[in-house]
Amino acid sequence: MSRILLMIPLALIASSASAQQQPGHDACARDVSRHCRAVMNNGDSAVLACLKQNRTRLSKACDKVLTEHGQ
């Protein structure tokens, strides 16, 4: 689980400062564990693709983070 906590901010906000990565992580961590558990060990791009596939099922906060980062 701790690995995924590092993957989400990297996938969504790779060029941002680490202090700015926390909101994306917090917003999507639960969605990743609910909808993308099967791909958590497959890398950042797999997790991001899974989140996009499950877009309609994501929390509003996670959807907002994805939208704000052009996803």
Secondary structure, DSSP 8 states (H G I E B T S, - for coil): -HHHHHHHHHHH-TTS-HHHHHHHHHHHHHHHHHH-GGGGGG-HHHHHHHHHHTGGGS-HHHHHHHHHTT-
